[in-house]
Amino acid sequence: MCGIAGAYFWPDGGPLTDRLTKIIAHRGPDGSGRYDHRAGDGEVHLGHRRLSIVDLTETGAQPMVKDGLALTYNGELYNSPELRKELEAAGVRFRGTSDTEVLLEAWRKWGTEGLHRLRGMFAFGVFDERTGALTLVRDQLGIKPLFLVRRGKGVAFASELKALAAELGGSLTVDDTALVASLLYYWVPDGRCAFTEAEKLPPGSWARFRPNGDVERGTFWSLRQVAEEGAAFEGEFDLNAVIEDSTRKHLMADVPVATFLSGGLDSSYLTAIAAREQPGISAYTIGFRAEDAKFEAMPDDLMYAKKVAAKFGVDLHEIEIAPQVLDLLPRMTYHLDEPIGDPAAINSYLICTAAREAGVKVMLSGMGADELFAGYRKHLANKIAVRYQRVPGLVRRPIESVVDRLPVATSKRGFRSVRFAKRFLSFAELPEETAFRRSYTMYDQAELVGLLNPDLAGAVDDVITEHADTYHDNTLTDFVNRMCLADSRLFLPGLNLAYTDRSSMAASTEVRTPFVDIEVVKAAFRIPGDKKIVKRQGKMALKEAALSILPAEIVHRPKGLFSAPLRAWMSRDLAPLVREVTNEGELVKAGFLRREALQRLVDEDASGQQDRSKHLWHILTLEYWYRGALAARSTSARPGGS
């Protein structure tokens, strides 16, 4: 895992590359390098920051230059041993043992035609000294990020948007529609970028830049196609064998590997497999202050994590999440690159920080299982909603009236069941796509329009239309798998993989996600929806597979939450900041948000009638991100800035 940056046909591209690389130094504290070469009548510059995990010697250093090719690469190639053998059989001689060299030689042999053969997480830039072309590539599922800015024939790129914003901020414009999208979702969809002039290379795609200014783009892997092929699959397969194989491959490293262990199904499953492969493996779990957990009505995940650790001989490390939130909020907003309002990023950062301090560079996470195997409450809730719509209105109306009057919290504790009931009734009678969107987004269309400057009503329409277009962009007849596909295209890369990458790399730690693997994804979409949700149990296919190694007590335990006690934080630590941002925040001053609408959210939350803690937390993250964007624009616009 590393950080990459570079410039192609860019004025002062060498110094710019150095500055970009320096800003992302946290991604690779073990080494740095730069490569420079002529490209037609211009130049190319590739930068790299190294986190040494596979081949710790200089033969794994980057940018790697060999026989006319130069590569700067971020990620891990889990099938590199198999590819190495194939390439050696074809006559390739390797200098070291790194997967970087395997990738470089695979590129030399197959080019873009071989990209579908790669199994791993990666973003890289490769320069061909013979043709002068620079090609940028991003992995199939969007695990690793790659941001770029184009100007004329030139392009500047980096692993993190903050690097480009810091250096080019004076010429970058905040994309209002991206910020509107972040309010709807509490994250920016992968197809958008917070700055108009910047872009994210789409998952499973490549872009090639040539000295004459031509740009070619291609797609080498399609999640929609994989899902549709899975729907037509009629054979049998062993899901547990697929997951075990993926987990074993994700353990490949020349440094210690540990796991996240929440005590839930996904992390317990991976930890159990990993412990069989590497006895005594370390795992890290979180707990909360007793008063916070009680106020939030949070389940006792720690109890289950301890049971898994004891059964499989895991060295468990407990970390209490009692952060200095006022200090962490701006720091996390900076590291997350774009406005992301999921407080789970704090959990991830603190776990990775503790692991790094203990000498651990690599961790396995259960991320992705809920999206692929229908494990979120929203999946079950949307199925129940279809049946709820058949209940006569004379029965539904009194239920809705009672739930509407119930409080979500008192001054001492919150009521999760009431929060879930209110959430369910907010979408239960809507059409399929609209109901699915409302089941996990922050506002309905009218609420969002009312929160914003009236001029942004069109942006709200655009964002909601994009969701509908993505949801319907398939031929699947299976309702559950339609939801899983939408989540895997929107929720997974836009939120979960994004915050996992940024928060872990902020702590100079690599997080690997064995469920977010092309072979596991293929297997997941071969499973029909009625095998994923059975009666009122989600993720049943995965649970049945996990029973081969985990006790039923863990497999069938109530679902936990990798979240944070937001309501407790809002009522104490963050209350003064909420008041400040509501009344005098930069977003209010700029006219982007309406002060009276913000105040209404604050009042609803304070009264206990509605749970607005997530909404308010995201408003704070958006405010801090916007302040950073204004500062970057001001700094880089000054004399001496880029």
N, C-alpha and C positions, 0 to 999 in steps of 0.2 A: 504494500500500500504506500502510495506516495502522493506528491503534488506535482502537477505539470503546468507549464506555461510556455508561451512562445509568441513570436511575431513574424509575419511574412509580408514582404513588400510594405514595411511600415517605417516611417521616418524615425531615426534613432531607435531602431528595433532592438539592438543589443542592450543598451541601458534600460529600455522599457522592460525587456525580458528579465533582467536582473532584479528590477524593482518588483515586478509581479511575483517572481520566485521568492523574494524575501518576505513578501506579505503572507505567503502560504507556507512559511517555514515550519509551522506547527505540524503540517501534514507529513514532514520528513525531517526530523532533527538529526538523522544519522549521517547525512552527507548532502552535497549539492554539486551541480555541474551545469555547464552551458556548452552548446554547440553552435557554431556559426559557419555559414557557407554562402557562396554566391548562388543566386537563382535567377537565371536570365539576366536582365538588367537591374535586378534587385538583390535582396538578401533574405535569408531565413535564419532565425535564431530560436533555438530550443532550450528551455530551462527545465531543471528537475530538482526536487527535494526528495531525499530517500529515507524511507523507513525500512530498515533491513530486516527481512523476514525469511526469504528464501535466497540461499547463497549469500552469506554475509561478507564475502571477500570482495576485492576490487573487480573481479570478473562479472559481478552483478551490478556494477556502477552504471549510472545513466547521466546524460543521454548516451545510449549505446550506439557506437558507430562501427560498421563492419561491411567491407566490400561494397561501398557505394550507397549503403542505406544508413540512416540515422533515426533512432527511435527514442522518444520520451513517453513513458508508459506508467499509468497508475492502475493498480489492481492485482489480481491473482488469477492465474490460468490453472484450473484444477485438473484438467486433463493434459497438462504439459508432459508428464511421463510417457503417456501413450503417443502423443505427437512427436516427442523426442525420438522414440524408437522408430517411428515411421520415417522420420526425416533422416535418421542415421542409416536406415536401410537404403535410402535413396542417395547416400553418399555424403551427407552433410557431416562436417566435423565441428564439434562444439568446443569452445574454450573453457566454459565454466558449467555450473549446474543450475543457473537461474532460469525461471520461466520467461524472463525478458528476452533472453537469447533464443529460446524456443519460438516466441512470438515473432521475433525479427526474421528468423529463418522460415517460419510458416508464411509470413508475408512475402518473402522473396520467392517462394515456390508457388504460392497460390493467389496472392494478392487479395482483392475483395471477394474473389470466388471461394476463398477458404474461410471467410469470416464466420459462416454458419457452423463451422467445425469447432470453433472455440467454445469451451465450457468454463465459465468463470464470471468475474466482474472486472470490467476494464473500461478505461478511456485512454486513448493514446493518439499521438501525432507521429507520423512517419514521413521522412523526407527522402526522396530519390534524387541523388546527386546527378544522375544521368539525364533525367527529364526536367529537373527543377520543380517537380510537383510536390506539394504538401498535402497529405491526406489525414483527416481527423476522423476518429471512429469512437463510437460509444456502444457499450454492451447491450445485449438483447432486451434486458428487462429494466434498464435505466438505474442500475445499482450505483454506478459511478457517475459523477457529474462532469459535464464539459460545457463551459460557457464561452461564447465568442462574440466579437464585435467586428463588423466588416466596414471598410472604407475604401472605395474604389477597388483597386486590385488587391488591396491589403487586408489582412486579418490578424487580430490579436486574440489569443485564447488563454484560458486558465481553468484550473480545477474549481476555483471559487469565484463567485461574482464579486465579492468584496475587493478582490485584487484589481479587477478591471474598473470597478467603481472608484476606487481610491486613486487610480492613475488617470482615468479618462472621465471622471465624474463631471468635469466642467463642460463636457460635450454630450453628456448623457441626460436624457429626459425621463422623468418618472412616468411610467405607463399607468395612467389612471384606471384603465380597465383591468389591469393586473391587480391593482389594489382593491378594486371592487370585487374581483374574484376571490381575493384573500379574505375579504369580509364574509363572503358567502360561505366559503369552505373552512376558513382559518388557515389556509395555505394557498400558494399560487400554483395552479395546475402546471404540469410539466410542459404543456404546449405553449405557455406564456412565460414572459420574463418581466421582472419588476421595472426594467428600463427598456424603453422603446427601441433603442439602437442595439441592444444586446439580444442574444438568443441562446437557447439550450439546444445542443445537438440532440435530435430525437433518439430514443432508445432503438437499438437494432438498425442504426443507420450510419452512413459515412458521407463525408463531403471532401472533394478534392479541388484544390486551388492550383492553377497553372500560371506560369510567368506571363502569358499573354492576357491574363485576366479572366479566362474561362473558368467556370465553376461547375463541377459535376456533383450530383447527389444521387445516392442510392440507398435502398433498404435491403438488408440481408436477412431479416427475421421479422415475422409478423405475429403478434400475440393473438390477433383476431383469427388469423389463418390456423394457428395451433389449436385454438378453441373449437373452430368449426371442424377441423380434422378429428379432434377428440370426440366430438358429438357423433361422428360416423363410425367410431371404433366399436367393434363387436367382439373382440377377443377378451382374454382374461390376463391379469397380471397381478403381481404381488407388490402392493403399495409399500409395505414395510421394507421390502428388499430395495426398492427405489430410494426410500428415505435413508436407509442405512448406508447405501452406496454414496449418496450425496454427502452425508455427514462425514463419512470416512475421508472423502476427497477434500472436504473443507478443513480437515485437521492437518493438511499438508503444511509443514513449516519447519524451519530450523531454529525456532525459538519457542518458548512455552505458549500453550494455548489454554484459555479458560472459557467458561461459559457464563451467560446470563442465566440465572435460575430464579424465576418468580414463584415457582411452585405450581404454575399452571400447566396445562397439557403440553403446549408446544415446547417450552423451554425444558420441561422435565423429560420429554421424549428425546430431545437432542442430547441433553446431559447424560441420560442413561446410556445412549449409544456411545457417546464420547468416552464415558467412564469405562466401558468395556474395552475400547480401543486403547485408552491411555489411563490405566488404573491410578487412582489418587489425584485425578485432574481437579483443578481449582474451579470454584464457581462463586459468583457474586450475586447477592440478593439485597433487596431494599426493605426497610421498614420505616414507619412513620411515628412521630411523637404520638403518644397515646391519646392526647387531647385532640390532635388533628384527625386521627383515624376515627375517633368516636364522632366528632362533629360531621365528618364526611360520610359516616356509616360505611366505612371501607371494610372489605373482608380481610381475614387474617391469612394473607398469602404466606407469610413467614413460616407459619406452622407447617404448611405443606412442603415448602422448600427444605425445611429441616428433615422431614420424613424421607424425601427423595435422596438427599445427601447421605443420610444414615444408611439407606438401603444399598446404595451403589458406591459407598466408600469415597464420596466426594469431599474435598476440602472446602467447606463452605465459609464464606466471608460475609458478614452482615454489615450493611451500611445504613445508618439511620438518616433519612431525608428530613433534615431540619435546617434548611439552607437560609443564608442571609439573602432573602428573596430580592430585596431592594438593590443589592450589589450584583446578584446573578442575572437579573432581568436584562439590564443593558448589555452585559457581557454575552449572554446567550443570543440576544437579538443580533449582535454584531456577527457572531460566529455562524448563525443560521443563514446568512446571505440575503434571504428574502423574508418578508413578514410571515412567520409561522407561529400560530398561537396554541400549539400543543405543549403543555407543560411537561409531557413525558420526555422532552428533550433535556430538561434539567436532570431527571433521573438518569438518563443515559450518560450524560456528561459526568455526573458525580460518580457513577459506577466505574466508568472508564478511567477517571482520574485516580480512583483508589486502586484499580488494577495496575495502572501504569506505575504508580508509586511502589507497588509490590514487584515490579519487574516484568509484568505481563504486557505483551504488545498486541496479542491477538485474542479476540473473544468471539464465541458463537452466539447467535441470537435466533430466537424462534420467529422472528419477523416474517410475515407473508403467509403463514398458515391460515389465518382467519380469512384473508381475502380469497385464497384459492379454494378453501374447503368449507366456506360458509359458516364461519365461526362467530361472526359479530351478532349482537342482539338485533341489529337492524335487519339482518337476513331473515331471521325467524319472525320478527315483527311484521315485515312486509308480507310474508306468507300468511300470517294470522289476519292481517288487514283484509286480504282477499275474502276470507271467511266472514270477517266482521261486517263487511259490506252487505252480506246476505241477511244479517240480523235486522228485523223490522225497525223502522225509525222510531216507533213508539217505545221500543225498548232502549234504543241507543241514546235518545235525547236525555232521559233522566240520569243515565250513567255519566254522560258528558257534563251535565250540570253539576253533579256532585263532585266529580274530579276537578272541575274548574275552580271550585271554592276551596279545595284542600290546600294547605300551605306546603311548600317544599322543604321548609326548615323552621325551627324555632331559634331562640337565641342560643341554645345549647347543643342542638344536633340537627342533622339533615335527615330527610326521608327519601331514600333512593327509590322506593317503590312508587311514591307519588310522582317523583321526577320522571320516571319511566312511563307512568300512565299518562301524564300530561303530554309527553313527547309523542307517545303512540297516537293519541287522539288528534294531534296536530296534522297527521298525514293519513290516517286510517281510511278516509273516504275518498282519497284522491286517485287519479289514474296512475298506472304502474310506474312510468318513468318519473312523474312528478312526485309520487309518494316516496320512491326510492331516494330522490334528491332531498326531499324534505326530512327524511328519516335520519340524515347525518349532517346536513348543512345547518348553518346558524340562523338563517332568517327565511321567511317566505318572501315572495317578490315585493309585496306591498311594504313589509317591514324594512326591507333593504333600501327601497326607493325613499322611504321616509327618513332614513338615517343619513342620506347623502344629499349633496348639492343637487337641486332639481335638474341641472344640466347633465347629470350622469345617469339619468333614467335610461337612456339608450345603451349605455355600457352594461347596465343590469340586464337588459334584454339580450345583449350579445353573450354575456356569460351564461345565462340560463339556456339559451339556444345551443351553445357549445356543449353543455352537459347533455342535452337531449340528443344532439347529433352523435356524440360519442356513445351514448347508451344504446341507440338504435342501429349503430354501425356494425351489424352482424346478421347472420341468418339463423341464429340459435332459436330453437323452439322451447327450450328449457328455461323456465323463469328463474330458477335458482342460479343456473350457470350464466344467465344474462347479467345478474347482479354481480357474480364473481368476476366476470370479464370486465364489467365497468369498474369495479374496485381495483382490479389489477392494472387497468390502463390509467385510472385517475388517482385514486386514493393511495395506492402503493408507491408509485414513483413520486407523486406530488408532495406527499406528506411523510409517510413512514420511512422510506428509503432516504429521503432528503434529510430529515432531521437526524437519522441514525448516522449517516455519513458525516455531516457537519459537526455534530456534538461529539462523536467519537474521535474524529480527527483533531478537534480542538484540544483533546487530551493526548494527542499523538498515539492513538490506539486504532488498530484495525478491527472492525466488526464484520464478521462473515455471516451470511444468511442462508443456511442449507436448504430451506424451503423455497427460497427465491433462486431456483436453479432450473435450467431449461428442461432437464429430464423430469424433475418433480412437477413442473408446470404442465408438461405433456400428460403426465399421469393424472393430474388433478382434473383436467378437462375431459378425460376419458370416463370420469365417474359421473353418472347422471345425478341431477339435483335431488331426486327422491332417495338417493343413498347418502347424500350429504346432510339433509335435514329430514329426520325421521320422527314423526309425531312432534314433540316439542324439544327435541334434542338436535342442536346444530353440530356440525363437524363430525358426524357419526362415522363416515368412512375412515377418517383419520383416527378416531377413537378406537375403532375395531383393529386397525393396524397397530396402534400403540399398545394394545392389550398383550401383544406378543412379548413385551419387555416390561411394561409398567403395571403396577397393581391397580385394580379397578377403583380403589379409593382416590387415586390421583387422576385417573382417566375421566371419571364421571363426577369429579368435584364441581361445585358451582364456579362459573367463569370469574376470574379475577380481572383486575384493571391495572394496566401499566400506566398509571396516571399520577395525579398529585392532589393534595387536599386544597383545592382552589378556594372553596368557600371559606375555609378557615383562614387562608392567607388574605383573602379579600376583607374579611371582617377585622383583621388586626394589622398585619405588616403593610398591606398595600392600600388601605383606606385613604390616607392622605394623598398618595400619588393619584388615585382614581379621581379625587376631587380636583386636583391640579390639572390633570389632562382633560377632564370634562369641561372645566371652565376656561383654561388658558393654554390648552395644548396647541401645538403647531398645526395639527390637522383641522382644528376648529378655527384657528386664525386664518388658515389658507382657504377656508370655506368648503373644504372637502367633506367634513362631517358637520352635522347640525347640533349645536349645543343643547337645545331643548330635547332632541331625540336621545342624546347621550344621558341626559339627566333622567329621562324616563326609564332607561335601562337601570340606572343606579337605584332609583326609587323602587322599581319592581323587585330588584334583588334584595334591597334592604328590608322591604316589607315581608319577605318570605313567601310571597305569592307565586313568584317565578324564579327559577334558577338562572340567573344571568352571569354567573361567575365566569363561564367560558367566554362569553361575549366580551365581558369587561377585561379579562386577561388578554384577549386578542387585541382589543383596542389599545392596551398598553404596549404590546409588542409592535403593533403597527405604528404607534406614535414614536417609539424609540427608533424603529427602522427609518421612519421619515426624517427624524432629526439627523440621523447618520447620513442619509442621502443628501440633505441640505448642506451638511458640513463638508462632505466629500466634494460636492459641486463647488462650494466656496473655496476650499483649499486648492483643488486642482485647477481652478480658474485663475488663481493668483499668479503673478509673475514668477516663473520658475516651475510652475505646475505643468503637467503634461497636456 
